[in-house]
Amino acid sequence: MPTLDEIARAHTDLDTDELAWLHLLIADWQIVADLSFADLVLWLPDREGRGFWAGAQQRPTTGPTALLDDVAGTFVPTGRRKLLDTAYETGRLTREGGDPEWVYDVPVRVETIPVRQGDRVLAVIARNTNLLGVRTPSHLELTYTQTASELTRMITRGAFPVPGQRSDHADTPRVGDGFIRLDTGGRVSYASPNALSVYRRLGHAGDLVGQQLAELTRSLVPPRDRPDEETLSAVLGGLVARDTEVASEGVALILRSLPLKPEGVAVGGVILVRDVTDLRRRDRELVTKDATIREIHHRVKNNLQTVAALLRLQARRMGNDDARLALEEAVRRVGSIALVHETLSHTDEEHVAFDEIADRLGRMVADVGGIGHAVAVRREGSFGVLNSDIATPLAMVLTELLQNAVEHGYRQLAVPETDRVGRIGIQARRLVGRLHVIVEDDGVGLPEGFDPDQSTSLGLSIVRTLVESELDGQLTMGAAHATATGTRVEIDVPVAQRLG
């Protein structure tokens, strides 16, 4: 189904500001649909004046739908639906005067509401009511429809939606959560059963009708758990379009205010109220869980650093050079894993921005005193954000590759070149759900006749196992491409399916 932007760009002359106004409208029009017990369709005028395109639609959550099919993207030529033509041309709300339309054996009453911004009518909303659901209206239904009528008149004046306020956020109250109607003095003239239940959970024992809502809420909510007095009075008095949150004794509420000015003069306001106690409890649990996970990563990092320190201390006491070098390699391997856990200890998710880790690993292995000359490690491209289950083995792979480049590419030079700077390049590229990494040096290169499949090197064995088994990737080794000598190692691993 095409989007509003796609339809508008393809078929209308709406500019960026006008389209933004329509987006603000459809972010808020669920309220109108629910209060009207009706489906809404936004019709956009064709740029050539041939008719109207359906840009978006909204079904009610309070009653039966009148439109069984999705209509967004469909076209209605001029003259086929007179109500659309009249509302757009006159800028006035238009209703059917005769028999209802029949859609799939369902009688539907249609009204058209011009959508105005400033002096221009941008579009027309068709309000479609399923008459099979109509019965003798209750007090709730009468209040809903009266409020819907006032909001639609505000739409025709360009006074609704209110800029800067949206109701399409996940925790914003809906009509069905709890509906309160205020008079011009901020007193409750009607409260839905759900709204009454919400306030009873807050501690109110009686009815809401006749209560000054702001004063009542002050009496139920301690000052530390409510907004400042000016905000509380403005929102709960129905004077401004704004959300606020209050809490008391473990009960949390979100309240949204909508001033009603159908003819430009305030006639009262609507308060939508939602009990978000369970939502806030889950939020706290998630925060606690995230903090616990970060603390675990922090402790793992500290423990790994302790292990590395012990191995380093043991290496200094070794009289055998091979044993000492083996322990130093183990220190670097443990250190690469500790880097990942250190990064995870500073984030709320199990995702790692790997570029920083790669750069730190490069600086760590470049500190190779005793090989006769300096080594510089440079990264090009970006690894992006990786899941921790990829980041940890990849850090070990990168450590081994860099260390092998230093150990075997430069330490074995026949004559130390004290004025030479060895160069190791890391290239990273994300493409079509895969990560491609190249580590290339300008050292002595691979020994003649070297076969990576037959090598007994522990470092190469670790790299192959991690790349092929742990990361489900591919590993290739060969001569460097950029220099006359040197070694080039390429790894290619899937990443997209592990991100989330």
C-alpha positions in Angstrom: 0.0 0.0 0.0 1.5 3.4 -1.0 2.4 5.9 1.7 1.0 9.4 2.0 4.3 10.9 0.9 4.4 8.7 -2.2 0.9 9.5 -3.2 1.3 13.2 -2.6 4.6 13.5 -4.6 3.1 11.5 -7.5 -0.3 13.1 -7.9 -0.5 16.5 -6.0 1.1 19.9 -5.8 1.3 19.9 -2.0 4.5 21.5 -0.7 6.7 20.3 2.2 5.0 22.4 4.8 1.5 21.4 3.7 2.5 17.7 3.7 3.9 18.1 7.2 0.5 19.5 8.3 -1.3 16.5 6.9 1.2 14.2 8.7 0.4 16.0 11.9 -3.3 15.5 11.2 -3.1 11.7 10.6 -0.9 11.4 13.7 -3.9 12.7 15.7 -6.9 11.7 13.8 -7.4 8.4 15.6 -9.1 10.6 18.3 -11.6 11.9 15.7 -12.3 8.4 14.4 -12.9 6.9 17.8 -15.1 9.8 19.0 -17.1 9.6 15.7 -17.4 5.8 15.7 -16.4 6.2 12.0 -13.8 5.4 9.4 -11.8 8.4 8.1 -10.2 8.7 4.6 -8.0 11.5 3.6 -8.6 12.6 0.0 -5.9 14.7 -1.7 -6.8 16.9 -4.7 -5.1 15.8 -8.0 -2.7 18.5 -9.3 -4.5 18.6 -12.6 -7.9 18.9 -11.0 -9.1 15.6 -12.3 -10.3 14.3 -8.9 -9.0 13.0 -5.6 -6.5 10.4 -4.4 -7.0 8.5 -1.1 -3.8 9.4 0.8 -4.5 7.6 4.2 -7.3 6.0 6.2 -8.1 5.3 9.8 -10.6 2.8 11.3 -12.2 3.4 14.7 -11.4 1.3 17.7 -14.8 2.1 19.3 -17.2 0.8 16.7 -17.6 -1.4 13.6 -15.7 -0.4 10.4 -17.6 0.9 7.4 -14.7 0.2 5.0 -13.8 -3.5 4.7 -11.1 -2.8 2.1 -8.1 -0.5 2.2 -8.6 2.4 -0.1 -5.3 4.3 0.2 -3.9 4.9 -3.3 -7.3 4.8 -5.1 -8.6 7.6 -7.3 -12.0 9.2 -7.5 -12.7 11.4 -10.5 -14.4 14.7 -10.2 -18.2 14.4 -10.2 -18.4 10.9 -9.0 -18.6 11.8 -5.3 -20.3 15.2 -5.0 -19.6 15.6 -1.3 -15.8 15.6 -1.9 -16.2 18.2 -4.6 -18.4 20.4 -2.6 -16.3 20.3 0.6 -13.1 21.1 -1.3 -14.7 23.9 -3.3 -16.6 25.6 -0.5 -14.3 24.8 2.5 -17.3 23.8 4.5 -18.3 20.5 6.2 -20.8 18.7 4.0 -23.3 15.9 4.9 -25.5 13.6 2.8 -29.1 14.7 2.6 -30.6 11.5 1.2 -30.3 7.7 1.6 -27.0 6.3 2.9 -24.5 4.6 0.6 -24.3 0.9 0.6 -20.9 -0.8 0.7 -20.9 -4.6 0.7 -24.5 -4.6 2.1 -23.6 -2.2 4.8 -25.4 1.2 5.0 -22.8 4.0 5.3 -23.4 7.6 6.1 -20.7 9.9 4.6 -19.7 13.4 5.7 -16.8 15.4 4.2 -14.6 17.7 6.2 -12.3 20.2 4.5 -8.7 20.2 5.9 -7.5 23.8 6.1 -4.1 25.2 6.8 -4.2 29.0 6.8 -6.2 30.2 3.9 -6.0 27.0 1.8 -7.9 23.8 1.8 -5.3 21.1 1.5 -7.5 18.0 1.4 -10.8 16.5 2.4 -11.6 14.0 5.1 -14.5 11.6 4.3 -16.1 10.4 7.6 -17.8 7.0 6.9 -20.2 5.7 9.6 -21.4 2.1 9.6 -25.2 2.6 10.3 -25.6 -1.1 11.3 -23.9 -0.2 14.6 -26.1 2.8 15.3 -28.6 2.5 18.2 -30.2 4.7 20.7 -27.2 6.8 21.8 -26.1 6.6 25.4 -24.7 9.5 27.4 -21.2 8.4 26.5 -22.0 8.2 22.8 -23.7 11.6 22.8 -20.7 13.1 24.5 -18.3 11.4 22.1 -20.1 12.6 19.0 -20.5 16.1 20.3 -16.8 16.3 20.9 -16.1 14.8 17.5 -18.2 17.5 15.9 -16.3 20.2 17.7 -13.0 18.8 16.6 -14.1 18.5 13.0 -15.1 22.1 13.0 -11.6 22.9 14.3 -10.2 21.0 11.4 -12.2 23.1 8.9 -10.8 26.2 10.6 -7.2 25.0 10.6 -7.2 24.9 14.4 -6.7 21.1 14.7 -4.3 19.4 14.9 -2.2 21.5 17.3 1.4 22.0 16.0 4.0 20.3 18.2 1.6 17.8 19.7 1.2 14.2 18.4 -0.8 11.3 19.7 0.9 8.5 17.8 3.4 7.7 20.5 3.2 4.2 22.1 2.1 5.4 25.5 -0.1 8.3 24.6 -3.7 7.9 25.9 -6.5 6.9 23.5 -10.2 7.6 23.7 -10.9 4.1 24.9 -8.3 4.3 27.8 -10.3 7.0 29.6 -12.3 10.1 28.4 -13.1 13.2 30.5 -15.0 16.2 29.2 -14.4 19.5 30.9 -16.5 22.7 30.9 -14.9 26.1 30.5 -14.2 26.3 34.2 -12.2 23.1 34.2 -14.9 21.1 35.9 -15.8 17.6 34.8 -19.0 17.4 32.9 -18.6 13.8 31.8 -16.2 11.0 32.6 -16.3 7.6 30.8 -16.3 4.4 33.0 -12.7 3.7 32.1 -11.7 7.2 33.2 -13.5 6.8 36.5 -11.8 3.5 37.1 -8.4 5.1 36.5 -9.1 7.8 39.1 -10.3 5.3 41.6 -7.0 3.4 41.3 -5.4 6.8 42.0 -7.4 6.9 45.3 -10.6 8.9 44.4 -13.7 7.2 45.9 -16.6 9.2 44.4 -17.9 10.4 41.1 -15.8 12.7 38.8 -18.7 14.8 37.5 -18.7 18.2 39.0 -15.1 17.9 40.3 -12.5 20.6 39.5 -10.1 18.1 37.9 -6.8 20.0 38.6 -7.7 20.5 42.3 -8.9 16.8 42.6 -5.6 15.6 41.1 -3.6 17.8 43.5 -5.3 16.2 46.4 -4.5 12.7 45.2 -0.9 13.1 44.0 1.9 14.4 46.2 3.9 17.3 44.8 7.0 15.3 44.1 5.0 13.0 41.7 3.3 15.6 39.7 4.4 18.4 37.3 4.7 22.0 38.3 1.6 23.9 39.4 1.3 25.9 36.2 1.5 22.8 33.9 -0.9 20.9 36.1 -3.5 23.7 36.0 -3.1 24.3 32.3 -3.3 20.6 31.3 -6.0 19.5 33.7 -8.0 22.7 33.1 -8.1 21.8 29.3 -6.3 25.1 28.5 -3.4 23.8 26.5 -2.7 20.8 24.2 -0.1 18.9 26.1 0.7 15.6 27.8 1.7 15.2 31.4 2.3 12.4 33.8 1.4 12.0 37.5 1.9 9.1 40.0 0.8 8.2 43.5 1.3 5.1 45.6 2.6 3.1 42.8 0.0 4.2 40.3 1.1 6.1 37.2 -1.1 8.1 34.8 -0.6 9.9 31.6 -3.1 12.6 30.8 -3.5 14.4 27.5 -5.4 17.7 27.2 -7.2 19.0 24.0 -8.8 22.4 24.2 -12.0 22.6 22.3 -12.5 25.8 20.2 -14.9 24.9 17.4 -15.7 28.5 16.5 -12.5 30.1 17.9 -13.8 30.5 21.4 -13.1 27.9 24.1 -16.1 25.7 25.0 -14.2 23.4 27.3 -11.7 20.7 26.8 -11.1 16.9 26.6 -8.7 15.0 28.9 -7.6 11.5 27.8 -6.2 9.5 30.6 -4.3 6.2 30.6 -3.1 4.0 33.5 0.5 3.3 32.6 1.4 1.6 36.0 2.4 -1.7 34.4 4.2 0.0 31.6 6.3 2.1 34.0 7.0 -1.0 36.1 8.3 -2.8 33.0 10.4 0.2 32.2 12.0 0.1 35.6 12.6 -3.6 35.2 14.3 -3.0 31.9 16.4 -0.3 33.4 17.4 -2.6 36.2 18.1 -5.4 33.8 20.2 -3.1 31.6 22.2 -1.9 34.6 22.7 -5.5 35.7 24.0 -6.5 32.3 26.3 -3.6 32.1 27.7 -4.4 35.6 28.2 -8.0 34.5 30.2 -6.9 31.5 32.2 -4.5 33.7 33.0 -7.4 36.1 33.9 -9.7 33.3 36.2 -7.1 31.9 37.9 -6.6 35.3 38.3 -10.4 35.7 39.8 -10.7 32.3 42.2 -7.8 33.0 43.2 -9.6 36.3 43.9 -12.8 34.3 46.0 -10.8 31.8 48.0 -9.3 34.6 48.7 -12.7 36.1 49.8 -14.1 32.7 52.0 -11.0 32.2 53.6 -11.5 35.6 54.2 -15.2 34.8 55.7 -14.3 31.4 58.3 -12.0 33.1 59.4 -14.9 35.3 59.8 -17.4 32.4 63.4 -18.3 31.4 62.3 -20.0 28.2 61.8 -17.5 25.4 59.2 -19.7 23.6 57.1 -20.0 26.8 57.4 -16.3 27.5 56.2 -15.4 24.0 53.3 -17.9 24.3 52.2 -16.2 27.5 52.5 -12.8 25.9 50.3 -13.9 23.1 47.7 -15.2 25.6 47.8 -11.8 27.3 46.9 -10.1 24.0 44.1 -12.6 23.3 42.5 -12.1 26.7 42.9 -8.3 26.3 41.0 -8.3 23.0 38.1 -10.0 24.7 38.2 -7.6 27.6 38.0 -4.7 25.2 34.6 -5.9 23.9 33.2 -6.3 27.4 34.5 -2.9 28.4 32.6 -1.4 25.4 29.5 -3.4 26.3 29.7 -2.1 29.9 29.0 1.4 28.6 26.0 0.7 26.4 22.4 -0.2 27.1 22.2 -2.8 24.4 24.2 -5.9 23.3 25.5 -4.0 20.3 29.0 -2.7 19.8 30.3 0.2 17.7 33.3 -1.9 16.5 35.4 0.8 14.9 36.7 2.0 18.3 37.6 -1.6 19.3 39.5 -2.1 16.0 41.4 1.1 16.5 42.4 0.2 20.1 43.5 -3.3 19.0 45.6 -1.6 16.3 47.3 0.6 18.9 47.8 -2.3 21.2 49.6 -4.6 18.7 51.6 -1.7 17.3 53.5 -1.4 20.6 56.1 -4.0 19.6 59.4 -2.9 21.0 62.4 -5.0 20.0 61.6 -5.7 16.3 63.9 -3.0 15.1 61.4 -0.4 13.7 58.0 1.1 14.3 54.7 -0.3 13.0 51.7 1.9 12.2 48.2 0.5 11.9 45.6 2.4 9.9 41.9 1.6 9.5 39.8 2.5 6.4 36.1 2.1 6.2 33.8 1.2 9.0 32.8 -2.1 10.7 29.5 -0.5 11.9 27.5 -1.7 14.8 27.8 -5.4 15.6 26.1 -7.8 18.0 28.2 -8.9 20.9 28.2 -12.5 19.6 30.0 -11.3 16.5 32.1 -8.6 18.2 33.9 -10.9 20.6 35.2 -13.5 18.2 35.9 -10.8 15.6 38.1 -9.0 18.1 40.1 -12.1 18.7 40.4 -12.7 14.9 41.6 -9.1 14.3 44.1 -9.4 17.2 45.6 -12.6 15.8 45.8 -11.1 12.3 47.5 -7.9 13.4 49.8 -9.8 15.7 50.8 -12.2 13.0 51.5 -9.3 10.7 53.8 -7.8 13.2 55.5 -11.0 14.3 56.0 -12.6 10.9 56.0 -9.6 8.7 58.6 -7.4 10.4 60.4 -9.2 13.2 61.9 -11.7 10.7 63.6 -9.0 8.5 67.2 -10.1 7.9 68.5 -6.6 8.7 66.6 -4.3 11.0 65.6 -1.1 9.2 65.6 1.4 12.1 64.3 4.2 9.9 61.5 2.3 8.4 57.8 2.4 9.5 56.0 -0.8 8.8 52.4 -0.2 7.6 49.4 -2.4 8.3 46.1 -1.5 6.8 42.7 -2.6 8.0 39.9 -2.2 5.5 36.3 -2.8 6.6 33.2 -2.7 4.4 29.5 -3.6 5.0 27.7 -4.8 1.9 24.4 -6.7 1.4 24.3 -8.2 4.9 27.9 -9.1 5.1 31.1 -7.7 6.6 34.3 -7.8 4.5 37.6 -7.2 6.3 41.1 -7.0 4.8 44.3 -6.9 6.8 47.3 -6.1 4.6 50.9 -5.4 5.6 54.1 -4.5 3.7 56.3 -6.9 5.5 58.4 -9.8 4.2 55.3 -11.7 2.9 54.4 -15.4 3.2 57.2 -18.0 3.1 57.7 -19.7 -0.3 55.3 -22.6 -0.7 53.3 -21.6 2.3 50.0 -23.5 2.5 47.5 -22.1 5.1 45.6 -25.4 5.1 48.7 -27.3 6.2 50.0 -24.7 8.7 50.5 -25.7 12.3 50.5 -22.1 13.6 48.3 -21.7 16.7 47.3 -18.1 15.7 46.2 -19.1 12.3 44.4 -22.1 13.7 42.5 -19.8 16.1 41.6 -17.4 13.2 40.3 -20.2 11.0 38.3 -21.8 13.7 36.7 -18.5 14.7 36.0 -17.3 11.2 34.7 -20.5 9.7 33.0 -22.1 12.7 32.0 -19.3 15.1 31.3 -16.6 12.5 30.2 -18.9 9.6 32.5 -16.9 7.3 35.3 -17.4 4.8 39.0 -16.8 5.2 41.6 -16.3 2.4 45.3 -15.6 2.6 47.8 -14.5 -0.1 50.3 -11.9 -1.3 49.6 -8.2 -0.7 48.0 -6.3 -3.6 49.1 -2.8 -2.7 52.8 -3.4 -2.2 55.6 -5.5 -3.8 55.9 -7.5 -0.6 53.6 -8.3 2.3 50.6 -10.4 3.2 46.9 -9.9 2.6 44.3 -11.7 4.7 40.6 -11.4 3.8 37.6 -12.5 5.9 34.0 -12.3 4.9 31.2 -13.0 7.5 27.5 -12.5 7.6 26.2 -9.8 9.9 22.7 -8.7 9.0 20.8 -11.6 10.5 22.5 -11.2 13.8 21.6 -7.5 14.2 18.4 -6.6 16.1 
